[in-house]
Amino acid sequence: MNDSNLYRVYDEKLDLLYEVSVKPGQKERDVELKKLLRKSQLFLTLENLTCYRIVPDIK
């Protein structure tokens, strides 16, 4: 059984941009993941899978 948390980040068209697995207790040192999560919105969580979508910048 895989006990890692899997993060997926999609663009505004729901194309996969980035995917990473983070083990429990592991510090998230992934700079790219942190950068993408800041401009993303959660849209799906299933067990250990968490999916985010980049929010388009509408001005």
mmCIF file of the N, C-alpha and C atoms, coordinates in Angstrom:
data_MODEL
# 
_entry.id   MODEL 
# 
loop_
_atom_site.group_PDB 
_atom_site.id 
_atom_site.type_symbol 
_atom_site.label_atom_id 
_atom_site.label_alt_id 
_atom_site.label_comp_id 
_atom_site.label_asym_id 
_atom_site.label_entity_id 
_atom_site.label_seq_id 
_atom_site.pdbx_PDB_ins_code 
_atom_site.Cartn_x 
_atom_site.Cartn_y 
_atom_site.Cartn_z 
_atom_site.occupancy 
_atom_site.B_iso_or_equiv 
_atom_site.pdbx_formal_charge 
_atom_site.auth_seq_id 
_atom_site.auth_comp_id 
_atom_site.auth_asym_id 
_atom_site.auth_atom_id 
_atom_site.pdbx_PDB_model_num 
ATOM 1   N N  . MET A 1 1  ? 0.839   -1.199 0.000   1.00 0.00 ? 1  MET A N  1 
ATOM 2   C CA . MET A 1 1  ? 0.000   0.000  0.000   1.00 0.00 ? 1  MET A CA 1 
ATOM 3   C C  . MET A 1 1  ? 0.874   1.249  0.000   1.00 0.00 ? 1  MET A C  1 
ATOM 4   N N  . ASN A 1 2  ? 0.542   2.180  -0.860  1.00 0.00 ? 2  ASN A N  1 
ATOM 5   C CA . ASN A 1 2  ? 1.307   3.416  -0.973  1.00 0.00 ? 2  ASN A CA 1 
ATOM 6   C C  . ASN A 1 2  ? 0.737   4.439  0.002   1.00 0.00 ? 2  ASN A C  1 
ATOM 7   N N  . ASP A 1 3  ? 1.565   4.925  0.926   1.00 0.00 ? 3  ASP A N  1 
ATOM 8   C CA . ASP A 1 3  ? 1.081   5.892  1.912   1.00 0.00 ? 3  ASP A CA 1 
ATOM 9   C C  . ASP A 1 3  ? 1.521   7.318  1.580   1.00 0.00 ? 3  ASP A C  1 
ATOM 10  N N  . SER A 1 4  ? 2.015   7.536  0.381   1.00 0.00 ? 4  SER A N  1 
ATOM 11  C CA . SER A 1 4  ? 2.410   8.872  -0.050  1.00 0.00 ? 4  SER A CA 1 
ATOM 12  C C  . SER A 1 4  ? 1.190   9.675  -0.484  1.00 0.00 ? 4  SER A C  1 
ATOM 13  N N  . ASN A 1 5  ? 1.303   10.986 -0.376  1.00 0.00 ? 5  ASN A N  1 
ATOM 14  C CA . ASN A 1 5  ? 0.272   11.880 -0.895  1.00 0.00 ? 5  ASN A CA 1 
ATOM 15  C C  . ASN A 1 5  ? 0.698   12.305 -2.287  1.00 0.00 ? 5  ASN A C  1 
ATOM 16  N N  . LEU A 1 6  ? -0.218  12.178 -3.218  1.00 0.00 ? 6  LEU A N  1 
ATOM 17  C CA . LEU A 1 6  ? 0.062   12.521 -4.599  1.00 0.00 ? 6  LEU A CA 1 
ATOM 18  C C  . LEU A 1 6  ? -0.616  13.841 -4.929  1.00 0.00 ? 6  LEU A C  1 
ATOM 19  N N  . TYR A 1 7  ? 0.155   14.793 -5.435  1.00 0.00 ? 7  TYR A N  1 
ATOM 20  C CA . TYR A 1 7  ? -0.367  16.102 -5.827  1.00 0.00 ? 7  TYR A CA 1 
ATOM 21  C C  . TYR A 1 7  ? -0.307  16.210 -7.339  1.00 0.00 ? 7  TYR A C  1 
ATOM 22  N N  . ARG A 1 8  ? -1.397  16.683 -7.919  1.00 0.00 ? 8  ARG A N  1 
ATOM 23  C CA . ARG A 1 8  ? -1.429  16.956 -9.354  1.00 0.00 ? 8  ARG A CA 1 
ATOM 24  C C  . ARG A 1 8  ? -1.921  18.382 -9.547  1.00 0.00 ? 8  ARG A C  1 
ATOM 25  N N  . VAL A 1 9  ? -1.260  19.095 -10.446 1.00 0.00 ? 9  VAL A N  1 
ATOM 26  C CA . VAL A 1 9  ? -1.647  20.469 -10.761 1.00 0.00 ? 9  VAL A CA 1 
ATOM 27  C C  . VAL A 1 9  ? -1.944  20.524 -12.252 1.00 0.00 ? 9  VAL A C  1 
ATOM 28  N N  . TYR A 1 10 ? -3.116  21.061 -12.575 1.00 0.00 ? 10 TYR A N  1 
ATOM 29  C CA . TYR A 1 10 ? -3.574  21.170 -13.958 1.00 0.00 ? 10 TYR A CA 1 
ATOM 30  C C  . TYR A 1 10 ? -3.657  22.635 -14.365 1.00 0.00 ? 10 TYR A C  1 
ATOM 31  N N  . ASP A 1 11 ? -3.540  22.889 -15.663 1.00 0.00 ? 11 ASP A N  1 
ATOM 32  C CA . ASP A 1 11 ? -3.712  24.261 -16.146 1.00 0.00 ? 11 ASP A CA 1 
ATOM 33  C C  . ASP A 1 11 ? -5.194  24.564 -16.308 1.00 0.00 ? 11 ASP A C  1 
ATOM 34  N N  . GLU A 1 12 ? -5.516  25.737 -16.839 1.00 0.00 ? 12 GLU A N  1 
ATOM 35  C CA . GLU A 1 12 ? -6.921  26.144 -16.952 1.00 0.00 ? 12 GLU A CA 1 
ATOM 36  C C  . GLU A 1 12 ? -7.707  25.258 -17.913 1.00 0.00 ? 12 GLU A C  1 
ATOM 37  N N  . LYS A 1 13 ? -7.028  24.553 -18.822 1.00 0.00 ? 13 LYS A N  1 
ATOM 38  C CA . LYS A 1 13 ? -7.694  23.630 -19.743 1.00 0.00 ? 13 LYS A CA 1 
ATOM 39  C C  . LYS A 1 13 ? -7.714  22.203 -19.198 1.00 0.00 ? 13 LYS A C  1 
ATOM 40  N N  . LEU A 1 14 ? -7.281  22.041 -17.961 1.00 0.00 ? 14 LEU A N  1 
ATOM 41  C CA . LEU A 1 14 ? -7.199  20.753 -17.273 1.00 0.00 ? 14 LEU A CA 1 
ATOM 42  C C  . LEU A 1 14 ? -6.196  19.796 -17.904 1.00 0.00 ? 14 LEU A C  1 
ATOM 43  N N  . ASP A 1 15 ? -5.138  20.355 -18.487 1.00 0.00 ? 15 ASP A N  1 
ATOM 44  C CA . ASP A 1 15 ? -3.992  19.554 -18.920 1.00 0.00 ? 15 ASP A CA 1 
ATOM 45  C C  . ASP A 1 15 ? -3.052  19.450 -17.726 1.00 0.00 ? 15 ASP A C  1 
ATOM 46  N N  . LEU A 1 16 ? -2.531  18.252 -17.486 1.00 0.00 ? 16 LEU A N  1 
ATOM 47  C CA . LEU A 1 16 ? -1.639  18.032 -16.340 1.00 0.00 ? 16 LEU A CA 1 
ATOM 48  C C  . LEU A 1 16 ? -0.345  18.818 -16.515 1.00 0.00 ? 16 LEU A C  1 
ATOM 49  N N  . LEU A 1 17 ? -0.042  19.680 -15.530 1.00 0.00 ? 17 LEU A N  1 
ATOM 50  C CA . LEU A 1 17 ? 1.192   20.473 -15.552 1.00 0.00 ? 17 LEU A CA 1 
ATOM 51  C C  . LEU A 1 17 ? 2.287   19.847 -14.707 1.00 0.00 ? 17 LEU A C  1 
ATOM 52  N N  . TYR A 1 18 ? 1.887   19.307 -13.552 1.00 0.00 ? 18 TYR A N  1 
ATOM 53  C CA . TYR A 1 18 ? 2.902   18.878 -12.594 1.00 0.00 ? 18 TYR A CA 1 
ATOM 54  C C  . TYR A 1 18 ? 2.315   17.799 -11.695 1.00 0.00 ? 18 TYR A C  1 
ATOM 55  N N  . GLU A 1 19 ? 3.121   16.813 -11.360 1.00 0.00 ? 19 GLU A N  1 
ATOM 56  C CA . GLU A 1 19 ? 2.699   15.731 -10.473 1.00 0.00 ? 19 GLU A CA 1 
ATOM 57  C C  . GLU A 1 19 ? 3.865   15.372 -9.568  1.00 0.00 ? 19 GLU A C  1 
ATOM 58  N N  . VAL A 1 20 ? 3.576   15.216 -8.275  1.00 0.00 ? 20 VAL A N  1 
ATOM 59  C CA . VAL A 1 20 ? 4.634   14.866 -7.331  1.00 0.00 ? 20 VAL A CA 1 
ATOM 60  C C  . VAL A 1 20 ? 4.037   14.040 -6.195  1.00 0.00 ? 20 VAL A C  1 
ATOM 61  N N  . SER A 1 21 ? 4.833   13.145 -5.652  1.00 0.00 ? 21 SER A N  1 
ATOM 62  C CA . SER A 1 21 ? 4.433   12.308 -4.529  1.00 0.00 ? 21 SER A CA 1 
ATOM 63  C C  . SER A 1 21 ? 5.217   12.750 -3.288  1.00 0.00 ? 21 SER A C  1 
ATOM 64  N N  . VAL A 1 22 ? 4.493   12.963 -2.174  1.00 0.00 ? 22 VAL A N  1 
ATOM 65  C CA . VAL A 1 22 ? 5.117   13.413 -0.936  1.00 0.00 ? 22 VAL A CA 1 
ATOM 66  C C  . VAL A 1 22 ? 4.815   12.388 0.157   1.00 0.00 ? 22 VAL A C  1 
ATOM 67  N N  . LYS A 1 23 ? 5.855   11.848 0.756   1.00 0.00 ? 23 LYS A N  1 
ATOM 68  C CA . LYS A 1 23 ? 5.688   10.848 1.815   1.00 0.00 ? 23 LYS A CA 1 
ATOM 69  C C  . LYS A 1 23 ? 5.300   11.518 3.127   1.00 0.00 ? 23 LYS A C  1 
ATOM 70  N N  . PRO A 1 24 ? 4.516   10.830 3.979   1.00 0.00 ? 24 PRO A N  1 
ATOM 71  C CA . PRO A 1 24 ? 4.163   11.399 5.286   1.00 0.00 ? 24 PRO A CA 1 
ATOM 72  C C  . PRO A 1 24 ? 5.424   11.726 6.092   1.00 0.00 ? 24 PRO A C  1 
ATOM 73  N N  . GLY A 1 25 ? 5.428   12.874 6.713   1.00 0.00 ? 25 GLY A N  1 
ATOM 74  C CA . GLY A 1 25 ? 6.587   13.298 7.495   1.00 0.00 ? 25 GLY A CA 1 
ATOM 75  C C  . GLY A 1 25 ? 7.660   13.980 6.667   1.00 0.00 ? 25 GLY A C  1 
ATOM 76  N N  . GLN A 1 26 ? 7.598   13.838 5.361   1.00 0.00 ? 26 GLN A N  1 
ATOM 77  C CA . GLN A 1 26 ? 8.580   14.480 4.481   1.00 0.00 ? 26 GLN A CA 1 
ATOM 78  C C  . GLN A 1 26 ? 8.236   15.954 4.371   1.00 0.00 ? 26 GLN A C  1 
ATOM 79  N N  . LYS A 1 27 ? 9.205   16.781 4.581   1.00 0.00 ? 27 LYS A N  1 
ATOM 80  C CA . LYS A 1 27 ? 8.974   18.212 4.423   1.00 0.00 ? 27 LYS A CA 1 
ATOM 81  C C  . LYS A 1 27 ? 8.885   18.512 2.938   1.00 0.00 ? 27 LYS A C  1 
ATOM 82  N N  . GLU A 1 28 ? 7.881   19.291 2.589   1.00 0.00 ? 28 GLU A N  1 
ATOM 83  C CA . GLU A 1 28 ? 7.699   19.639 1.189   1.00 0.00 ? 28 GLU A CA 1 
ATOM 84  C C  . GLU A 1 28 ? 8.769   20.647 0.783   1.00 0.00 ? 28 GLU A C  1 
ATOM 85  N N  . ARG A 1 29 ? 9.838   20.139 0.229   1.00 0.00 ? 29 ARG A N  1 
ATOM 86  C CA . ARG A 1 29 ? 10.935  20.989 -0.214  1.00 0.00 ? 29 ARG A CA 1 
ATOM 87  C C  . ARG A 1 29 ? 10.801  21.317 -1.692  1.00 0.00 ? 29 ARG A C  1 
ATOM 88  N N  . ASP A 1 30 ? 9.720   20.875 -2.282  1.00 0.00 ? 30 ASP A N  1 
ATOM 89  C CA . ASP A 1 30 ? 9.521   21.048 -3.708  1.00 0.00 ? 30 ASP A CA 1 
ATOM 90  C C  . ASP A 1 30 ? 9.082   22.480 -4.003  1.00 0.00 ? 30 ASP A C  1 
ATOM 91  N N  . VAL A 1 31 ? 9.998   23.295 -4.459  1.00 0.00 ? 31 VAL A N  1 
ATOM 92  C CA . VAL A 1 31 ? 9.732   24.710 -4.726  1.00 0.00 ? 31 VAL A CA 1 
ATOM 93  C C  . VAL A 1 31 ? 8.689   24.867 -5.825  1.00 0.00 ? 31 VAL A C  1 
ATOM 94  N N  . GLU A 1 32 ? 8.778   24.052 -6.854  1.00 0.00 ? 32 GLU A N  1 
ATOM 95  C CA . GLU A 1 32 ? 7.822   24.133 -7.969  1.00 0.00 ? 32 GLU A CA 1 
ATOM 96  C C  . GLU A 1 32 ? 6.403   23.845 -7.484  1.00 0.00 ? 32 GLU A C  1 
ATOM 97  N N  . LEU A 1 33 ? 6.228   22.837 -6.633  1.00 0.00 ? 33 LEU A N  1 
ATOM 98  C CA . LEU A 1 33 ? 4.906   22.521 -6.092  1.00 0.00 ? 33 LEU A CA 1 
ATOM 99  C C  . LEU A 1 33 ? 4.356   23.689 -5.289  1.00 0.00 ? 33 LEU A C  1 
ATOM 100 N N  . LYS A 1 34 ? 5.165   24.251 -4.417  1.00 0.00 ? 34 LYS A N  1 
ATOM 101 C CA . LYS A 1 34 ? 4.703   25.382 -3.603  1.00 0.00 ? 34 LYS A CA 1 
ATOM 102 C C  . LYS A 1 34 ? 4.304   26.565 -4.471  1.00 0.00 ? 34 LYS A C  1 
ATOM 103 N N  . LYS A 1 35 ? 5.091   26.847 -5.508  1.00 0.00 ? 35 LYS A N  1 
ATOM 104 C CA . LYS A 1 35 ? 4.797   27.961 -6.401  1.00 0.00 ? 35 LYS A CA 1 
ATOM 105 C C  . LYS A 1 35 ? 3.468   27.733 -7.129  1.00 0.00 ? 35 LYS A C  1 
ATOM 106 N N  . LEU A 1 36 ? 3.251   26.519 -7.620  1.00 0.00 ? 36 LEU A N  1 
ATOM 107 C CA . LEU A 1 36 ? 2.018   26.211 -8.329  1.00 0.00 ? 36 LEU A CA 1 
ATOM 108 C C  . LEU A 1 36 ? 0.804   26.213 -7.404  1.00 0.00 ? 36 LEU A C  1 
ATOM 109 N N  . LEU A 1 37 ? 0.953   25.716 -6.177  1.00 0.00 ? 37 LEU A N  1 
ATOM 110 C CA . LEU A 1 37 ? -0.169  25.678 -5.241  1.00 0.00 ? 37 LEU A CA 1 
ATOM 111 C C  . LEU A 1 37 ? -0.637  27.077 -4.859  1.00 0.00 ? 37 LEU A C  1 
ATOM 112 N N  . ARG A 1 38 ? 0.286   28.041 -4.812  1.00 0.00 ? 38 ARG A N  1 
ATOM 113 C CA . ARG A 1 38 ? -0.091  29.418 -4.469  1.00 0.00 ? 38 ARG A CA 1 
ATOM 114 C C  . ARG A 1 38 ? -1.050  30.030 -5.486  1.00 0.00 ? 38 ARG A C  1 
ATOM 115 N N  . LYS A 1 39 ? -0.949  29.630 -6.740  1.00 0.00 ? 39 LYS A N  1 
ATOM 116 C CA . LYS A 1 39 ? -1.827  30.208 -7.749  1.00 0.00 ? 39 LYS A CA 1 
ATOM 117 C C  . LYS A 1 39 ? -2.870  29.201 -8.259  1.00 0.00 ? 39 LYS A C  1 
ATOM 118 N N  . SER A 1 40 ? -3.139  28.173 -7.456  1.00 0.00 ? 40 SER A N  1 
ATOM 119 C CA . SER A 1 40 ? -4.079  27.134 -7.835  1.00 0.00 ? 40 SER A CA 1 
ATOM 120 C C  . SER A 1 40 ? -5.254  27.073 -6.886  1.00 0.00 ? 40 SER A C  1 
ATOM 121 N N  . GLN A 1 41 ? -6.265  26.337 -7.319  1.00 0.00 ? 41 GLN A N  1 
ATOM 122 C CA . GLN A 1 41 ? -7.459  26.136 -6.518  1.00 0.00 ? 41 GLN A CA 1 
ATOM 123 C C  . GLN A 1 41 ? -7.736  24.642 -6.450  1.00 0.00 ? 41 GLN A C  1 
ATOM 124 N N  . LEU A 1 42 ? -8.003  24.133 -5.249  1.00 0.00 ? 42 LEU A N  1 
ATOM 125 C CA . LEU A 1 42 ? -8.321  22.725 -5.056  1.00 0.00 ? 42 LEU A CA 1 
ATOM 126 C C  . LEU A 1 42 ? -9.621  22.397 -5.772  1.00 0.00 ? 42 LEU A C  1 
ATOM 127 N N  . PHE A 1 43 ? -9.631  21.283 -6.527  1.00 0.00 ? 43 PHE A N  1 
ATOM 128 C CA . PHE A 1 43 ? -10.891 20.892 -7.151  1.00 0.00 ? 43 PHE A CA 1 
ATOM 129 C C  . PHE A 1 43 ? -11.237 19.429 -6.969  1.00 0.00 ? 43 PHE A C  1 
ATOM 130 N N  . LEU A 1 44 ? -10.319 18.590 -6.450  1.00 0.00 ? 44 LEU A N  1 
ATOM 131 C CA . LEU A 1 44 ? -10.638 17.181 -6.259  1.00 0.00 ? 44 LEU A CA 1 
ATOM 132 C C  . LEU A 1 44 ? -9.720  16.571 -5.213  1.00 0.00 ? 44 LEU A C  1 
ATOM 133 N N  . THR A 1 45 ? -10.303 15.807 -4.289  1.00 0.00 ? 45 THR A N  1 
ATOM 134 C CA . THR A 1 45 ? -9.533  15.041 -3.317  1.00 0.00 ? 45 THR A CA 1 
ATOM 135 C C  . THR A 1 45 ? -10.140 13.647 -3.227  1.00 0.00 ? 45 THR A C  1 
ATOM 136 N N  . LEU A 1 46 ? -9.333  12.635 -3.475  1.00 0.00 ? 46 LEU A N  1 
ATOM 137 C CA . LEU A 1 46 ? -9.742  11.239 -3.360  1.00 0.00 ? 46 LEU A CA 1 
ATOM 138 C C  . LEU A 1 46 ? -8.638  10.486 -2.631  1.00 0.00 ? 46 LEU A C  1 
ATOM 139 N N  . GLU A 1 47 ? -8.938  10.005 -1.436  1.00 0.00 ? 47 GLU A N  1 
ATOM 140 C CA . GLU A 1 47 ? -7.964  9.295  -0.611  1.00 0.00 ? 47 GLU A CA 1 
ATOM 141 C C  . GLU A 1 47 ? -6.653  10.062 -0.550  1.00 0.00 ? 47 GLU A C  1 
ATOM 142 N N  . ASN A 1 48 ? -5.580  9.546  -1.164  1.00 0.00 ? 48 ASN A N  1 
ATOM 143 C CA . ASN A 1 48 ? -4.282  10.226 -1.066  1.00 0.00 ? 48 ASN A CA 1 
ATOM 144 C C  . ASN A 1 48 ? -3.968  11.085 -2.290  1.00 0.00 ? 48 ASN A C  1 
ATOM 145 N N  . LEU A 1 49 ? -4.959  11.307 -3.163  1.00 0.00 ? 49 LEU A N  1 
ATOM 146 C CA . LEU A 1 49 ? -4.770  12.114 -4.366  1.00 0.00 ? 49 LEU A CA 1 
ATOM 147 C C  . LEU A 1 49 ? -5.442  13.467 -4.187  1.00 0.00 ? 49 LEU A C  1 
ATOM 148 N N  . THR A 1 50 ? -4.684  14.541 -4.398  1.00 0.00 ? 50 THR A N  1 
ATOM 149 C CA . THR A 1 50 ? -5.204  15.897 -4.299  1.00 0.00 ? 50 THR A CA 1 
ATOM 150 C C  . THR A 1 50 ? -4.915  16.605 -5.617  1.00 0.00 ? 50 THR A C  1 
ATOM 151 N N  . CYS A 1 51 ? -5.960  17.145 -6.237  1.00 0.00 ? 51 CYS A N  1 
ATOM 152 C CA . CYS A 1 51 ? -5.816  17.802 -7.540  1.00 0.00 ? 51 CYS A CA 1 
ATOM 153 C C  . CYS A 1 51 ? -6.129  19.287 -7.425  1.00 0.00 ? 51 CYS A C  1 
ATOM 154 N N  . TYR A 1 52 ? -5.306  20.090 -8.061  1.00 0.00 ? 52 TYR A N  1 
ATOM 155 C CA . TYR A 1 52 ? -5.458  21.545 -8.072  1.00 0.00 ? 52 TYR A CA 1 
ATOM 156 C C  . TYR A 1 52 ? -5.536  22.018 -9.503  1.00 0.00 ? 52 TYR A C  1 
ATOM 157 N N  . ARG A 1 53 ? -6.208  23.141 -9.702  1.00 0.00 ? 53 ARG A N  1 
ATOM 158 C CA . ARG A 1 53 ? -6.334  23.744 -11.029 1.00 0.00 ? 53 ARG A CA 1 
ATOM 159 C C  . ARG A 1 53 ? -5.807  25.173 -10.965 1.00 0.00 ? 53 ARG A C  1 
ATOM 160 N N  . ILE A 1 54 ? -4.969  25.521 -11.940 1.00 0.00 ? 54 ILE A N  1 
ATOM 161 C CA . ILE A 1 54 ? -4.470  26.898 -12.036 1.00 0.00 ? 54 ILE A CA 1 
ATOM 162 C C  . ILE A 1 54 ? -5.649  27.802 -12.335 1.00 0.00 ? 54 ILE A C  1 
ATOM 163 N N  . VAL A 1 55 ? -5.810  28.826 -11.557 1.00 0.00 ? 55 VAL A N  1 
ATOM 164 C CA . VAL A 1 55 ? -6.911  29.762 -11.741 1.00 0.00 ? 55 VAL A CA 1 
ATOM 165 C C  . VAL A 1 55 ? -6.481  30.812 -12.765 1.00 0.00 ? 55 VAL A C  1 
ATOM 166 N N  . PRO A 1 56 ? -7.229  30.922 -13.867 1.00 0.00 ? 56 PRO A N  1 
ATOM 167 C CA . PRO A 1 56 ? -6.864  31.928 -14.872 1.00 0.00 ? 56 PRO A CA 1 
ATOM 168 C C  . PRO A 1 56 ? -6.933  33.337 -14.285 1.00 0.00 ? 56 PRO A C  1 
ATOM 169 N N  . ASP A 1 57 ? -6.008  34.155 -14.701 1.00 0.00 ? 57 ASP A N  1 
ATOM 170 C CA . ASP A 1 57 ? -5.951  35.548 -14.245 1.00 0.00 ? 57 ASP A CA 1 
ATOM 171 C C  . ASP A 1 57 ? -6.819  36.395 -15.163 1.00 0.00 ? 57 ASP A C  1 
ATOM 172 N N  . ILE A 1 58 ? -8.052  36.633 -14.764 1.00 0.00 ? 58 ILE A N  1 
ATOM 173 C CA . ILE A 1 58 ? -8.974  37.418 -15.582 1.00 0.00 ? 58 ILE A CA 1 
ATOM 174 C C  . ILE A 1 58 ? -8.968  38.845 -15.088 1.00 0.00 ? 58 ILE A C  1 
ATOM 175 N N  . LYS A 1 59 ? -8.716  39.781 -15.999 1.00 0.00 ? 59 LYS A N  1 
ATOM 176 C CA . LYS A 1 59 ? -8.631  41.195 -15.619 1.00 0.00 ? 59 LYS A CA 1 
ATOM 177 C C  . LYS A 1 59 ? -9.588  42.011 -16.432 1.00 0.00 ? 59 LYS A C  1 
# 
